Structures are given as C-alpha cells and as structure tokens.
C-alpha cells in the first residue's frame, strides 16, 4: 500500500525453513507514509535582519545572513511558488555564502503529531538570472551540534537548474535537524526559491 490511511502498527509473522526445520518469529512493524509538509507556510520572522523564521507548526529555519531590503525573506521559501516572480524568494543582503538550518525537533507534522522522520527535501534554488545559488552541502544532525554530510557540492548552474527546476535530496532519517549550505552565483546575494519537506 502507498495510502497514508493504511498506516498502522501490526505484527508480521515471519517463517524460515531449510527443508528440515521451520522457525517462526513475530515482528512488530510500524507502517507510516511520508507526505509533503503543508504546514510550513505560515509563521513569523524574527532576529536581526529577519534571520529566523518560525512556522506555526514549530519548525524553525535560521539563516546565517539577513534578507535584502527586508522583503526577500525566509518565509518565501515555503510559499509554494517556484517561478521567477520578483520578490517571492529569499535573497540575502549581499552575502557570498549562507547556511540555512531547519530545526524540526519541536515541530508537528500535518496531523499535529510530533515530527519523527524526514524522508526528503525538494529544493528549488534558481530565482532569476542575476540571483542564483549553488548548493554546496547538505547535512543532518540529531542534536543540532554534531553534523553528518549527506550530499556534497551539487555544482549547480543556471544551465542545469533553470527557473522552476527542483532538485530532490533523499535523507531518510530520524535526525530532525537539517543544514543547507549555499554559495552565491550572480550579482546580488545568496538566494533560495523554495524548500519542500517530506516526512512524518
């Protein structure tokens, strides 16, 4: 099944035989289905230069640099818009590099239950021809302090990541901290258009 309503806890009965003897074991299974988190788009900005976005679901996104002009803010990364429309993405105040940390340790999933698993990220980095960032590293952490790299430098350019082109990064982890590092390409600052999170 791939239907979330079929998720449940059940006992699987496993049997093995070598032709002479048979062994049977019961194994507890928790069947869940990762879905796109739809509760990240509303929240509040804080921090000097709007470096922190806290979604109503409890997810906290922190940037190492503030937004340009106070209008290209972090919340645009969860507005569902992946086109190159002016102002619907995050643009930093001129930084050449930036790190975005997503903290789901106190967040709820779509059902209102505590987050327990992150399946993947779908990131749309390209904004406009003069505002573009390469993803240099993606990391995960169980405590927000000790990090493990999951994806290295993606060497993204406008030729392989045009406007609206998204890239999928499978994490499949119960670690609830994710860190995305980017480097600027273009005349302005670091930027990201959209981040989608799939998990439970």
C-alpha positions in Angstrom: 0.0 0.0 0.0 1.0 3.6 -0.6 -2.0 5.2 1.1 -1.4 7.1 4.3 -4.8 6.0 5.7 -3.5 2.4 5.7 -0.7 3.3 8.1 -0.8 1.3 11.4 1.1 -0.9 13.8 0.9 -4.6 13.1 2.6 -7.9 13.8 4.3 -9.6 10.9 4.7 -13.4 11.1 8.0 -14.5 9.5 8.8 -18.1 8.7 12.1 -19.6 7.5 12.9 -23.2 6.6 16.0 -25.1 5.5 13.9 -28.1 4.3 14.2 -29.9 7.6 13.3 -27.4 10.3 11.0 -24.5 10.4 11.4 -21.4 12.5 8.8 -18.7 13.0 9.1 -15.3 14.6 6.6 -12.4 15.2 8.0 -9.0 14.4 6.3 -5.7 15.3 6.0 -3.3 12.3 5.1 0.4 12.3 3.9 1.3 8.8 3.9 5.0 8.1 3.9 7.1 4.9 5.9 10.3 4.4 4.0 13.2 2.9 4.8 16.7 1.9 4.5 19.0 5.0 1.8 21.6 4.2 2.1 23.4 7.5 5.3 25.4 6.9 3.9 28.4 5.0 2.5 30.4 7.9 4.6 31.8 10.7 6.6 34.7 11.9 10.0 36.3 11.2 12.4 37.4 13.9 16.1 38.1 14.5 18.2 41.0 13.3 17.7 41.2 9.5 14.9 38.6 9.7 17.4 35.7 10.1 14.8 33.4 11.8 11.5 32.1 10.5 9.3 30.1 12.9 6.4 28.3 11.3 3.2 27.8 13.2 3.9 24.1 13.1 7.0 24.6 15.3 9.7 24.3 12.6 12.4 26.9 12.9 14.5 28.0 9.9 17.6 30.0 10.7 19.8 31.8 8.2 23.4 33.0 8.8 22.6 36.2 6.9 19.7 38.6 6.8 17.4 39.3 3.9 17.8 42.0 1.3 15.7 45.1 2.0 13.5 43.2 4.4 11.3 42.0 1.6 13.0 38.9 0.2 12.5 37.0 3.4 12.9 33.4 4.6 9.1 32.7 4.6 9.1 32.9 0.8 10.8 29.5 0.7 7.6 27.9 1.8 5.0 29.9 -0.3 4.7 27.2 -3.0 5.9 29.5 -5.8 8.8 28.3 -7.9 8.6 30.8 -10.7 11.0 33.7 -11.1 8.5 36.3 -10.0 10.2 39.2 -8.3 10.1 39.1 -4.6 8.8 35.5 -3.9 12.1 34.1 -2.9 14.8 34.6 -0.2 17.6 36.9 -1.2 20.4 37.7 1.3 21.8 41.2 2.0 24.7 40.6 -0.3 26.5 37.6 1.3 28.6 35.3 -0.8 27.7 32.2 1.3 24.9 31.3 3.6 23.8 28.4 5.7 20.1 27.5 6.4 19.4 25.3 9.4 16.0 23.7 9.6 15.0 22.6 13.1 12.1 20.1 13.4 12.9 19.0 16.9 9.8 20.8 18.3 7.7 20.6 15.1 4.5 18.9 14.3 3.6 17.0 11.1 0.4 17.6 9.1 -1.6 15.5 11.6 -0.5 17.6 14.5 1.8 14.8 15.9 5.4 15.4 16.8 7.8 15.0 13.8 9.8 11.8 13.9 11.2 11.3 10.4 12.4 13.3 7.4 12.3 11.4 4.1 13.5 14.0 1.6 13.9 17.7 0.7 12.9 19.1 -2.7 14.8 22.4 -3.2 14.3 24.9 -6.0 17.4 27.1 -5.9 17.1 29.2 -9.1 15.4 32.6 -8.8 16.4 34.8 -11.7 19.4 35.1 -13.9 21.0 37.6 -11.6 20.1 35.8 -8.3 21.2 32.2 -8.1 22.9 30.0 -5.5 24.7 26.6 -5.8 24.1 24.1 -3.1 27.5 23.2 -1.6 26.5 20.8 1.1 23.5 19.2 2.9 23.9 17.8 6.4 21.8 16.2 9.1 22.0 16.1 12.9 20.3 14.5 15.8 21.1 17.3 18.2 21.9 20.4 16.1 25.5 20.3 17.1 27.1 17.2 15.5 26.6 17.1 11.8 26.9 14.3 9.2 27.1 15.3 5.5 24.5 13.6 3.3 25.1 15.4 0.0 28.2 17.3 -1.3 28.7 20.1 -3.7 26.0 20.0 -6.4 27.8 22.3 -8.9 24.5 23.9 -9.9 24.4 26.5 -12.6 21.6 28.2 -14.4 22.0 25.7 -17.3 21.1 22.7 -15.1 18.9 24.5 -12.6 16.7 27.0 -14.5 13.8 28.8 -13.1 11.3 26.3 -11.6 13.7 23.4 -11.8 13.7 21.5 -8.5 16.3 19.0 -7.1 15.4 16.1 -4.7 17.7 15.1 -1.8 16.8 11.9 -0.1 17.6 11.9 3.7 15.6 9.0 5.1 16.5 9.9 8.7 15.1 10.3 12.1 17.5 13.2 12.7 15.4 16.3 12.9 18.0 19.0 12.1 19.0 19.7 8.5 21.6 22.2 7.3 21.8 23.5 3.8 24.9 25.4 2.7 24.9 27.6 -0.5 27.2 29.9 -2.4 26.3 32.9 -4.5 26.3 33.0 -8.2 25.4 36.3 -9.8 25.5 39.9 -8.9 23.4 40.0 -5.7 23.5 37.8 -2.6 22.8 34.2 -1.8 19.2 33.1 -2.6 16.8 30.1 -2.5 13.4 29.9 -4.1 11.6 27.0 -2.4 12.1 24.2 0.1 9.6 21.3 0.3 9.9 18.8 3.2 8.5 15.3 3.1 8.3 13.4 6.4 6.1 12.1 9.2 
